Amino acid sequence: MQINETIAVVTGGASGMGAATARFLLEKGAKVAILDLNEAGLKTLAAQLDVLPIVCDVTREDSALAAFEELEAKLGRPSVLVNCAGICPAQRVVGKEGPMPLEAFSRVIDINLIGSFNILRLAAAAMSSRPEPFNSSGERGVIINTASVAAYEGQIGQAAYSASKGAIVAMTLPIARELARFGIRVMTIAPGLVQTPMMAGMPQEVQDSLARQVPFPKRLARPSEFAQLVGQIIENEMLNGEVIRLDGAIRMQEK
Ligand SMILES: NC(=O)c1ccc[n+]([C@@H]2O[C@H](COP(=O)([O-])OP(=O)(O)OC[C@H]3O[C@@H](n4cnc5c(N)ncnc54)[C@H](O)[C@@H]3O)[C@@H](O)[C@H]2O)c1
């Protein structure tokens, strides 16, 4: 699929990798809507870029439905979804104050996993109803989820986060298989350590220590490198049903 013929939805688009992806796709000629809870962040980005900002809580059915109605009315039927909305809190299963509250575990699953699926199902429905495919191979859409290397090597404190990202990895193939008959591809990117506001929340020495663990290149990834991979996935129609690590070969240690 050519990027300049797409209408793309990017969740978590107000910040970090989502914002970098929105910028990249716009530069390549796509029409882009960014969905995020952070209204102020949406406004700031929309003042800089020609994006459609939509306030949306990805965990809520009504909010997501309203976002898709607005998107289709203002931009048209989406052909690309990039799911970036997510949170990354760390908490031990048994901490100083006792067992991890169940609500804390559920919240991570709710936003990272159920939120991704909520938007994915609406995007897939919209894409599959496109009467004519884009090209002779029958492509109707591309869906890209964001997991994490924590799906494979979660650290202490990442039980909920790793569970949410592992589930995203696990659902990639069955959804790709199901949507193949519509010409919709489903891929997942599993980033390692990326220099975004999420990462900036960690103390500098933790960031430096993490960067030293990356075999090559010895640094955190740039959000633009995630966006670049999104572009390659959109354009290369043989990429389907797979998870790509974007991590400089890091295999995270236990903490
Ligand atoms: N930064 C990293 O090192 C890293 C590594 C691996 C995976 N990831 C994943 O990449 C994705 C993007 O992360 P980032 O680093 O760009 O983070 P970020 O914090 O910069 O951006 C995440 C965005 O998601 C939004 N969001 C959170 N909850 C939401 C909800 N319920 N509805 C709508 N929007 C919501 C936030 O408002 C924010 O704008 C996340 O899924 C994260 O888990 C990040």
The ligand as a Gaussian input file, in Angstrom:
#p B3LYP/6-31G(d) Opt

LIG

0 1
 N        9.032000       4.180000      25.297000
 C        9.459000       2.942000      25.319000
 O       10.615000       2.677000      25.620000
 C        8.536000       1.808000      24.917000
 C        9.099000       0.553000      24.748000
 C        8.296000      -0.505000      24.341000
 C        6.947000      -0.307000      24.097000
 N        6.417000       0.941000      24.272000
 C        4.992000       1.093000      23.973000
 O        4.844000       2.025000      22.923000
 C        3.591000       2.682000      23.024000
 C        3.796000       4.180000      22.941000
 O        4.580000       4.564000      24.050000
 P        5.347000       5.962000      24.177000
 O        6.671000       5.646000      24.742000
 O        5.232000       6.716000      22.907000
 O        4.479000       6.603000      25.363000
 P        3.881000       8.044000      25.637000
 O        3.551000       8.056000      27.069000
 O        4.768000       9.104000      25.067000
 O        2.530000       8.026000      24.765000
 C        1.446000       7.214000      25.079000
 C        0.164000       7.968000      24.759000
 O       -0.947000       7.104000      25.055000
 C       -1.986000       7.916000      25.573000
 N       -2.957000       7.125000      26.328000
 C       -2.783000       6.495000      27.513000
 N       -3.931000       5.927000      27.905000
 C       -4.860000       6.184000      26.940000
 C       -6.243000       5.860000      26.777000
 N       -6.908000       5.150000      27.698000
 N       -6.873000       6.285000      25.652000
 C       -6.211000       7.032000      24.729000
 N       -4.906000       7.375000      24.837000
 C       -4.233000       6.967000      25.930000
 C       -1.265000       8.932000      26.446000
 O       -2.081000      10.069000      26.702000
 C       -0.035000       9.251000      25.603000
 O       -0.249000      10.373000      24.762000
 C        2.971000       2.201000      24.344000
 O        2.042000       1.185000      24.053000
 C        4.169000       1.639000      25.100000
 O        3.788000       0.629000      25.992000
 C        7.181000       2.003000      24.692000

